[in-house]
Amino acid sequence: MKRNALNRSASALALFCATSLIAVAACNRSSQTAAAGSPGDVAPPLSALPLTTISTPVTPAPLANALPPAPRPRFARTANPGDAYAYLDRAYAMSHAFGDAPPDYAVDYQGVRPWVWRGQDNSERVVERLPNGLRYYYYQPGADEPYFIQDPDYGYAYSGDELVSVYDQGGGLVPYDRWDERADIAGRYLARSRALYYASLHQERLAVEQAHWNERHAQIADEQAQWAQQQSQYAAWDAYHQAHAAEEQAHWADERYRREAYAARYAQSQNDTGAAATAWRSAQEARDHGPSHGQDGYPGANGPGAPSNTGPQGPYAGAVPSGPTSGDDPGRRHALEAGAVAGAGVAALAAQHALQAHAQQQAVQVQQTAQQQAQASRQGALEVQRQAADQAHAAALAQRQAAQQTAFQHQAAENGQRQPAAQQAQVQARAQIEAQRQAAALAHATALAQRQAVQQAAVQRQAAENGQRQAAAQQAQAQGRAQVEAERQVAAQAHAAAQAQRQASQQAVVQRQAAENVQRQAATQQAQVQARAQIDAQRQAAVQAHAAAQAQRQAAQSTARPAPVNAARPGPADPRRDEHHPPEGQPRP
């Protein structure tokens, strides 16, 4: 009993390391949730990158039969037969929480770009586009193996590397004796899921293309609606769902609120007012039905393989293999606690990626600002060119006017030959004055245009230089802040990892001492049993020896005792003696 309490305490400490990194952010999110009055007031998911209008060709993921061969998973069954739908229902709850929100980001994995949604509890959904539909992978917080994978034809539930349920296209349970037909594909999916999860954390995060999301968004929503219909058609699934609906709603309320608000904001950017209004109503409903005081009551919060304290065993409770099992396996408990400690590192890594995503968003904003400034510079250059063209047109017009004036002067000279000298002199004087005035006006206009062009070029060059300096300064500031924050985060992660390692070491020492105590107690009990058995054997041997000695004494006494004098000695039988011939001395009858 005491040892179990120690194990639970160590697990709680390990989980604390994982949750402490996001506690402050969660508090901030809670305060923002209460104050939000429109989709724009709600902060987007931490891992979300803005969608991009730059579109690239889509490379579909390989179908199941085209994936590399992999080991077949072991078969196991849930501890409670009523929990066979726990895995499918958990995936349904996660999809419902993500709602209509776009993916957070994409990664490039072997030429394919799967989409990634990361929950604020570090759970994850990855979606691959196939030639014939979509393939979904659902991961619990900190787990690199999914608990559920769905393709267009079947669904596969896992507990670690064990296959625990198979579902058909309509949501029905595939009988256990038919699992062998799907085991090969289940193994290939499991191997690919591990690689996808690693890529989702360590590969470069890419913005999702708007056109691709708009194309597949309706399909994801339709499949979510189909799940809702199928859930009501199967009594076992419906019973499990009804038993855990309140807990699921409380667990996912804040996630759904943020995701639907994010979906509403995206719909507004696409001028889809109907979708925006629907998503915002869903966000408000999630906010109104959220957990009170920040409590999270979803069953199985201890993670995969850990038993729930109350209620039916959900996907977190793991599965009981079909073969013999041990009721108390210290090695398994240690592995689970080590997994909880590792979860702290995963949470820290996720926080670091969220920070990098924020820095990337700032870099994108800086880049957009630089592009806007470059566009303004280009517009300024076009304006300079237009003014130069206007000036050239004015110069050409002045040249034509000068040519006309020259022709007029020639005409006046010809006429002057026929006019009196006085009149000719007057005409020539007026023509000369007019020509000088036009030449002066042309020179002034040309000089003014040149000065304006020089000033405009200087202004635009100064604006371009200022824009470049501002963009460089903003980018340097963003990078500096990101670097400082990253260094602080790395230090916090190192501290958390060291603390988790110390706790794991302490827990290992406690477990080792407990195991040694158990072994010593077992050895002591065994020695006591053997000693008591030896004493009993010796006692029984002494009793038997005493009995044998007594029997020998009695036999010896019987042999040495003399026969009585009057006793009839035995002799050979006399056949003549019978009831008609009595012995001598006795009368005949």
LUMGU-97867 format. One line per 4 residues: number of its first residue (from 1); for each residue x, y, z of C-alpha. Coordinates in nm, 2 decimals. Layout:
NUM	X:Y:Z | ...
//
This chain:
1	0.00:0.00:0.00 | 0.28:0.24:0.10 | 0.48:0.14:-0.21 | 0.18:0.22:-0.44
5	0.15:0.56:-0.27 | 0.51:0.63:-0.34 | 0.47:0.54:-0.71 | 0.17:0.76:-0.74
9	0.36:1.05:-0.58 | 0.65:1.00:-0.82 | 0.41:0.99:-1.12 | 0.24:1.31:-1.00
13	0.58:1.49:-0.97 | 0.68:1.38:-1.32 | 0.35:1.50:-1.46 | 0.40:1.83:-1.28
17	0.72:1.89:-1.47 | 0.53:1.85:-1.80 | 0.23:2.07:-1.70 | 0.42:2.35:-1.53
21	0.57:2.47:-1.86 | 0.22:2.56:-1.99 | 0.05:2.65:-1.67 | 0.11:3.03:-1.70
25	0.00:3.03:-2.06 | -0.31:2.84:-1.97 | -0.40:3.10:-1.71 | -0.35:3.37:-1.96
29	-0.57:3.19:-2.21 | -0.84:3.14:-1.94 | -0.85:3.52:-1.87 | -0.87:3.59:-2.25
33	-1.14:3.34:-2.29 | -1.37:3.51:-2.04 | -1.31:3.86:-2.19 | -1.35:3.77:-2.57
37	-1.65:3.92:-2.74 | -1.56:3.84:-3.11 | -1.34:3.59:-3.30 | -1.07:3.85:-3.33
41	-1.04:3.88:-2.95 | -0.95:3.51:-2.91 | -0.58:3.43:-2.94 | -0.52:3.16:-3.21
45	-0.37:2.82:-3.12 | -0.01:2.84:-3.01 | 0.12:2.62:-3.29 | -0.09:2.77:-3.57
49	0.08:2.94:-3.87 | -0.11:3.17:-4.10 | -0.23:3.00:-4.41 | -0.05:3.09:-4.73
53	-0.19:3.18:-5.08 | 0.12:3.02:-5.24 | 0.00:2.69:-5.37 | 0.22:2.38:-5.45
57	0.12:2.06:-5.63 | -0.03:1.79:-5.40 | 0.16:1.46:-5.37 | -0.07:1.20:-5.22
61	0.05:0.97:-4.95 | 0.10:0.60:-5.03 | -0.19:0.36:-4.99 | -0.16:0.09:-4.73
65	-0.03:-0.18:-4.96 | 0.24:0.06:-5.09 | 0.39:0.12:-4.75 | 0.71:-0.06:-4.65
69	0.65:-0.40:-4.47 | 0.65:-0.38:-4.10 | 0.61:-0.62:-3.80 | 0.25:-0.73:-3.73
73	0.12:-0.60:-3.39 | 0.03:-0.83:-3.11 | -0.34:-0.88:-3.04 | -0.49:-0.78:-2.71
77	-0.83:-0.70:-2.57 | -0.96:-0.43:-2.35 | -0.98:-0.50:-1.98 | -1.35:-0.43:-1.99
81	-1.54:-0.55:-2.30 | -1.76:-0.24:-2.27 | -1.45:-0.02:-2.34 | -1.40:-0.15:-2.70
85	-1.53:0.18:-2.83 | -1.32:0.39:-2.59 | -1.05:0.45:-2.86 | -1.29:0.55:-3.14
89	-1.49:0.77:-2.90 | -1.17:0.95:-2.79 | -1.08:1.02:-3.15 | -1.43:1.14:-3.21
93	-1.40:1.38:-2.92 | -1.07:1.52:-3.04 | -1.20:1.58:-3.39 | -1.51:1.75:-3.25
97	-1.28:1.98:-3.04 | -1.07:2.08:-3.35 | -1.39:2.15:-3.53 | -1.37:2.35:-3.85
101	-1.03:2.51:-3.77 | -0.76:2.49:-4.03 | -0.45:2.28:-3.96 | -0.18:2.44:-3.75
105	0.10:2.36:-4.00 | 0.23:2.11:-4.24 | 0.56:1.92:-4.26 | 0.75:1.77:-4.56
109	0.78:1.40:-4.50 | 0.92:1.20:-4.80 | 0.77:1.44:-5.05 | 0.43:1.43:-4.88
113	0.29:1.72:-4.67 | 0.07:1.59:-4.39 | -0.13:1.84:-4.19 | -0.09:1.87:-3.81
117	-0.32:1.99:-3.54 | -0.16:2.01:-3.19 | -0.38:2.05:-2.89 | -0.29:2.27:-2.59
121	-0.25:1.95:-2.39 | 0.01:1.83:-2.64 | -0.22:1.58:-2.80 | -0.20:1.56:-3.18
125	-0.39:1.47:-3.49 | -0.21:1.42:-3.83 | -0.40:1.39:-4.16 | -0.25:1.25:-4.48
129	-0.42:1.31:-4.82 | -0.47:0.99:-5.02 | -0.57:0.92:-5.38 | -0.90:0.79:-5.24
133	-0.96:1.00:-4.93 | -0.79:1.09:-4.60 | -0.59:0.89:-4.34 | -0.60:1.01:-3.98
137	-0.36:0.95:-3.69 | -0.46:1.04:-3.33 | -0.19:1.07:-3.05 | -0.23:1.12:-2.68
141	-0.02:1.38:-2.50 | 0.35:1.30:-2.53 | 0.29:0.96:-2.70 | 0.49:0.89:-3.02
145	0.25:0.60:-3.11 | -0.12:0.67:-3.19 | -0.41:0.52:-3.01 | -0.63:0.53:-3.32
149	-0.57:0.53:-3.70 | -0.85:0.56:-3.96 | -0.83:0.52:-4.34 | -1.13:0.53:-4.58
153	-1.21:0.16:-4.51 | -1.12:0.06:-4.15 | -1.02:0.20:-3.81 | -0.74:0.05:-3.59
157	-0.72:0.10:-3.21 | -0.38:0.06:-3.04 | -0.25:0.04:-2.68 | 0.12:0.09:-2.73
161	0.23:-0.16:-2.99 | -0.07:-0.39:-2.94 | -0.38:-0.39:-3.16 | -0.69:-0.38:-2.93
165	-0.98:-0.31:-3.16 | -1.07:-0.30:-3.53 | -1.37:-0.11:-3.67 | -1.53:-0.13:-4.02
169	-1.62:0.16:-4.24 | -1.96:0.20:-4.07 | -1.82:0.20:-3.71 | -1.90:-0.16:-3.63
173	-1.65:-0.38:-3.44 | -1.47:-0.64:-3.65 | -1.48:-0.98:-3.48 | -1.16:-1.09:-3.31
177	-1.12:-1.40:-3.54 | -1.10:-1.16:-3.84 | -0.82:-0.93:-3.70 | -0.56:-1.14:-3.87
181	-0.69:-1.02:-4.21 | -0.60:-0.66:-4.11 | -0.28:-0.73:-3.91 | -0.04:-0.66:-4.19
185	-0.18:-0.32:-4.27 | -0.21:-0.24:-3.90 | 0.16:-0.30:-3.86 | 0.25:-0.08:-4.16
189	0.03:0.20:-4.03 | 0.19:0.18:-3.68 | 0.54:0.20:-3.82 | 0.45:0.50:-4.04
193	0.27:0.67:-3.75 | 0.60:0.68:-3.54 | 0.79:0.85:-3.83 | 0.51:1.10:-3.89
197	0.50:1.20:-3.52 | 0.88:1.25:-3.52 | 0.86:1.46:-3.83 | 0.57:1.67:-3.68
201	0.80:1.78:-3.40 | 1.14:1.80:-3.57 | 1.08:1.89:-3.93 | 1.05:2.25:-4.05
205	0.69:2.37:-4.00 | 0.53:2.49:-4.32 | 0.22:2.71:-4.37 | -0.08:2.52:-4.51
209	-0.21:2.63:-4.85 | -0.55:2.80:-4.85 | -0.66:2.64:-5.17 | -0.58:2.29:-5.05
213	-0.75:2.34:-4.71 | -1.06:2.49:-4.88 | -1.07:2.19:-5.11 | -1.06:1.93:-4.82
217	-1.23:2.12:-4.54 | -1.58:2.00:-4.64 | -1.47:1.64:-4.66 | -1.33:1.65:-4.30
221	-1.65:1.81:-4.18 | -1.87:1.54:-4.36 | -1.67:1.26:-4.20 | -1.71:1.42:-3.86
225	-2.09:1.43:-3.92 | -2.08:1.06:-4.02 | -1.91:0.97:-3.70 | -2.19:1.14:-3.50
229	-2.45:0.94:-3.69 | -2.27:0.61:-3.65 | -2.22:0.67:-3.28 | -2.60:0.67:-3.23
233	-2.65:0.35:-3.44 | -2.44:0.12:-3.21 | -2.56:0.06:-2.86 | -2.22:-0.02:-2.72
237	-2.07:0.29:-2.86 | -2.36:0.51:-2.76 | -2.35:0.36:-2.40 | -1.98:0.44:-2.37
241	-2.03:0.79:-2.52 | -2.32:0.88:-2.29 | -2.12:0.75:-1.98 | -1.83:0.98:-2.06
245	-1.99:1.27:-2.25 | -1.97:1.52:-1.96 | -1.61:1.44:-1.89 | -1.52:1.47:-2.26
249	-1.69:1.80:-2.29 | -1.52:1.94:-1.99 | -1.18:1.82:-2.11 | -1.21:1.96:-2.46
253	-1.42:2.28:-2.40 | -1.13:2.53:-2.40 | -0.97:2.36:-2.70 | -1.30:2.37:-2.90
257	-1.36:2.73:-2.80 | -1.03:2.85:-2.94 | -1.05:2.63:-3.25 | -1.40:2.74:-3.35
261	-1.30:3.10:-3.29 | -1.00:3.05:-3.51 | -1.23:2.89:-3.77 | -1.47:3.19:-3.75
265	-1.18:3.43:-3.81 | -1.06:3.23:-4.11 | -1.41:3.22:-4.25 | -1.43:3.60:-4.21
269	-1.11:3.64:-4.41 | -1.27:3.43:-4.69 | -1.59:3.65:-4.68 | -1.79:3.34:-4.57
273	-2.02:3.51:-4.32 | -2.25:3.21:-4.28 | -1.96:2.98:-4.18 | -1.81:3.25:-3.96
277	-2.14:3.29:-3.77 | -2.18:2.91:-3.73 | -1.83:2.86:-3.60 | -1.86:3.15:-3.36
281	-2.18:3.01:-3.22 | -2.00:2.68:-3.16 | -1.72:2.86:-2.99 | -1.96:3.04:-2.75
285	-2.14:2.71:-2.67 | -1.80:2.55:-2.59 | -1.71:2.85:-2.37 | -2.05:2.83:-2.18
289	-2.01:2.46:-2.12 | -1.64:2.47:-2.02 | -1.50:2.32:-1.69 | -1.54:2.54:-1.38
293	-1.22:2.66:-1.20 | -1.01:2.51:-1.47 | -1.08:2.15:-1.36 | -1.02:1.87:-1.61
297	-1.22:1.56:-1.54 | -1.16:1.35:-1.85 | -1.10:0.99:-1.75 | -0.76:0.85:-1.79
301	-0.56:1.16:-1.76 | -0.26:0.96:-1.64 | -0.18:0.86:-2.00 | -0.17:0.53:-2.19
305	-0.15:0.22:-1.99 | -0.24:0.39:-1.66 | -0.55:0.26:-1.49 | -0.83:0.51:-1.41
309	-0.92:0.55:-1.05 | -1.29:0.55:-1.10 | -1.54:0.46:-1.37 | -1.49:0.24:-1.68
313	-1.15:0.19:-1.83 | -1.10:0.42:-2.12 | -0.83:0.44:-2.39 | -0.58:0.55:-2.12
317	-0.64:0.22:-1.93 | -0.45:0.02:-2.18 | -0.55:-0.34:-2.26 | -0.52:-0.68:-2.11
321	-0.34:-0.92:-2.34 | -0.53:-1.24:-2.43 | -0.25:-1.45:-2.27 | -0.15:-1.49:-1.90
325	-0.05:-1.16:-1.74 | 0.10:-1.06:-1.41 | -0.12:-0.86:-1.17 | 0.17:-0.64:-1.03
329	0.46:-0.58:-1.26 | 0.71:-0.33:-1.12 | 0.89:-0.31:-1.45 | 0.57:-0.19:-1.63
333	0.51:0.06:-1.35 | 0.86:0.19:-1.39 | 0.82:0.22:-1.77 | 0.50:0.41:-1.73
337	0.66:0.65:-1.48 | 0.96:0.69:-1.71 | 0.72:0.77:-1.99 | 0.56:1.04:-1.77
341	0.90:1.19:-1.70 | 0.98:1.19:-2.08 | 0.65:1.37:-2.13 | 0.80:1.67:-1.95
345	1.07:1.68:-2.22 | 0.81:1.65:-2.50 | 0.60:1.93:-2.34 | 0.91:2.15:-2.33
349	1.00:2.07:-2.69 | 0.64:2.16:-2.79 | 0.67:2.49:-2.61 | 1.00:2.56:-2.79
353	0.83:2.49:-3.12 | 0.55:2.72:-3.03 | 0.80:2.99:-2.96 | 0.97:2.92:-3.29
357	0.63:2.94:-3.46 | 0.57:3.28:-3.30 | 0.91:3.40:-3.41 | 0.83:3.27:-3.76
361	0.51:3.47:-3.76 | 0.70:3.78:-3.67 | 0.95:3.72:-3.95 | 0.65:3.68:-4.19
365	0.51:4.01:-4.07 | 0.85:4.18:-4.12 | 0.87:4.03:-4.46 | 0.52:4.15:-4.55
369	0.62:4.50:-4.43 | 0.93:4.49:-4.65 | 0.72:4.38:-4.94 | 0.48:4.66:-4.89
373	0.76:4.91:-4.87 | 0.91:4.77:-5.18 | 0.58:4.80:-5.36 | 0.56:5.16:-5.24
377	0.90:5.22:-5.38 | 0.80:5.07:-5.72 | 0.49:5.29:-5.72 | 0.72:5.59:-5.65
381	0.94:5.49:-5.94 | 0.64:5.46:-6.17 | 0.53:5.81:-6.06 | 0.88:5.95:-6.14
385	0.86:5.79:-6.48 | 0.51:5.94:-6.54 | 0.64:6.28:-6.44 | 0.94:6.24:-6.67
389	0.70:6.15:-6.95 | 0.49:6.46:-6.88 | 0.80:6.67:-6.88 | 0.91:6.52:-7.22
393	0.56:6.59:-7.35 | 0.59:6.95:-7.23 | 0.93:6.99:-7.39 | 0.80:6.85:-7.72
397	0.51:7.08:-7.71 | 0.74:7.38:-7.65 | 0.96:7.27:-7.94 | 0.66:7.26:-8.16
401	0.55:7.60:-8.04 | 0.90:7.73:-8.11 | 0.90:7.58:-8.46 | 0.56:7.74:-8.52
405	0.70:8.07:-8.40 | 1.00:8.04:-8.63 | 0.77:7.97:-8.92 | 0.56:8.27:-8.82
409	0.88:8.48:-8.81 | 0.98:8.36:-9.15 | 0.63:8.44:-9.28 | 0.65:8.78:-9.12
413	0.99:8.84:-9.28 | 0.85:8.75:-9.62 | 0.55:8.98:-9.56 | 0.79:9.25:-9.43
417	0.96:9.26:-9.76 | 0.63:9.37:-9.90 | 0.55:9.61:-9.61 | 0.70:9.94:-9.52
421	1.03:9.93:-9.32 | 0.87:10.07:-9.00 | 0.60:9.80:-8.99 | 0.85:9.53:-9.06
425	1.07:9.64:-8.77 | 0.77:9.64:-8.54 | 0.67:9.29:-8.64 | 1.02:9.16:-8.60
429	1.05:9.32:-8.26 | 0.73:9.16:-8.14 | 0.82:8.82:-8.28 | 1.16:8.84:-8.12
433	1.01:8.93:-7.78 | 0.75:8.65:-7.81 | 1.03:8.39:-7.90 | 1.24:8.50:-7.60
437	0.94:8.47:-7.37 | 0.85:8.12:-7.49 | 1.22:8.01:-7.47 | 1.24:8.15:-7.11
441	0.91:7.97:-7.02 | 1.04:7.64:-7.18 | 1.37:7.67:-6.99 | 1.19:7.74:-6.66
445	0.95:7.44:-6.71 | 1.24:7.21:-6.80 | 1.44:7.32:-6.49 | 1.14:7.29:-6.27
449	1.07:6.94:-6.40 | 1.43:6.84:-6.34 | 1.43:6.97:-5.99 | 1.10:6.78:-5.91
453	1.23:6.46:-6.05 | 1.55:6.49:-5.85 | 1.35:6.57:-5.53 | 1.11:6.28:-5.59
457	1.39:6.03:-5.66 | 1.57:6.15:-5.34 | 1.24:6.12:-5.14 | 1.18:5.77:-5.27
461	1.53:5.66:-5.22 | 1.52:5.79:-4.86 | 1.18:5.61:-4.81 | 1.33:5.29:-4.94
465	1.63:5.32:-4.72 | 1.41:5.39:-4.42 | 1.19:5.09:-4.50 | 1.49:4.87:-4.53
469	1.64:4.99:-4.21 | 1.31:4.96:-4.03 | 1.25:4.61:-4.17 | 1.61:4.51:-4.07
473	1.57:4.66:-3.73 | 1.23:4.49:-3.67 | 1.37:4.16:-3.79 | 1.68:4.20:-3.57
477	1.46:4.28:-3.27 | 1.24:3.98:-3.34 | 1.53:3.75:-3.38 | 1.69:3.89:-3.07
481	1.37:3.84:-2.87 | 1.33:3.50:-3.01 | 1.69:3.41:-2.93 | 1.66:3.54:-2.58
485	1.33:3.36:-2.53 | 1.47:3.04:-2.68 | 1.77:3.05:-2.45 | 1.55:3.11:-2.16
489	1.33:2.82:-2.27 | 1.63:2.59:-2.32 | 1.75:2.67:-1.97 | 1.40:2.60:-1.84
493	1.39:2.28:-2.03 | 1.73:2.18:-1.90 | 1.63:2.26:-1.55 | 1.30:2.06:-1.59
497	1.49:1.77:-1.75 | 1.75:1.77:-1.47 | 1.47:1.78:-1.21 | 1.28:1.50:-1.38
501	1.60:1.30:-1.41 | 1.67:1.35:-1.04 | 1.32:1.24:-0.95 | 1.35:0.94:-1.18
505	1.67:0.85:-1.01 | 1.51:0.89:-0.67 | 1.22:0.68:-0.78 | 1.45:0.41:-0.92
509	1.63:0.40:-0.58 | 1.30:0.37:-0.40 | 1.18:0.10:-0.63 | 1.51:-0.08:-0.61
513	1.51:-0.07:-0.23 | 1.15:-0.18:-0.23 | 1.24:-0.47:-0.46 | 1.53:-0.56:-0.23
517	1.31:-0.55:0.07 | 1.06:-0.78:-0.10 | 1.34:-1.02:-0.19 | 1.48:-1.01:0.17
521	1.13:-1.07:0.31 | 1.07:-1.36:0.07 | 1.41:-1.51:0.15 | 1.35:-1.47:0.53
525	1.01:-1.63:0.50 | 1.14:-1.91:0.29 | 1.42:-1.98:0.54 | 1.17:-1.98:0.82
529	0.95:-2.23:0.63 | 1.25:-2.45:0.56 | 1.36:-2.44:0.93 | 1.02:-2.53:1.05
533	1.00:-2.81:0.80 | 1.34:-2.94:0.91 | 1.24:-2.93:1.28 | 0.91:-3.11:1.20
537	1.11:-3.37:1.01 | 1.35:-3.42:1.29 | 1.06:-3.45:1.54 | 0.89:-3.70:1.33
541	1.21:-3.90:1.29 | 1.26:-3.90:1.66 | 0.91:-4.02:1.72 | 0.95:-4.29:1.47
545	1.29:-4.39:1.62 | 1.13:-4.40:1.97 | 0.84:-4.61:1.84 | 1.08:-4.85:1.67
549	1.29:-4.88:1.98 | 0.99:-4.95:2.20 | 0.87:-5.21:1.95 | 1.21:-5.38:1.96
553	1.20:-5.38:2.34 | 0.86:-5.54:2.35 | 0.96:-5.80:2.10 | 1.27:-5.88:2.31
557	1.07:-5.91:2.63 | 0.82:-6.14:2.47 | 1.10:-6.37:2.34 | 1.29:-6.38:2.67
561	0.98:-6.45:2.90 | 0.95:-6.82:3.02 | 0.64:-7.03:2.95 | 0.40:-7.12:3.24
565	0.44:-7.47:3.40 | 0.07:-7.58:3.36 | 0.03:-7.45:3.02 | -0.04:-7.69:2.75
569	0.25:-7.71:2.52 | 0.17:-7.72:2.17 | 0.25:-8.04:1.99 | 0.17:-8.22:1.68
573	-0.20:-8.26:1.61 | -0.34:-8.60:1.69 | -0.59:-8.69:1.42 | -0.75:-8.95:1.64
577	-0.85:-8.70:1.90 | -1.19:-8.56:1.83 | -1.51:-8.50:2.01 | -1.57:-8.88:2.03
581	-1.23:-8.96:2.18 | -1.16:-8.71:2.46 | -0.83:-8.70:2.63 | -0.73:-8.93:2.90
585	-0.88:-8.85:3.24 | -1.20:-8.70:3.10 | -1.53:-8.89:3.07 | -1.68:-8.97:2.74
589	-1.98:-8.76:2.66
//
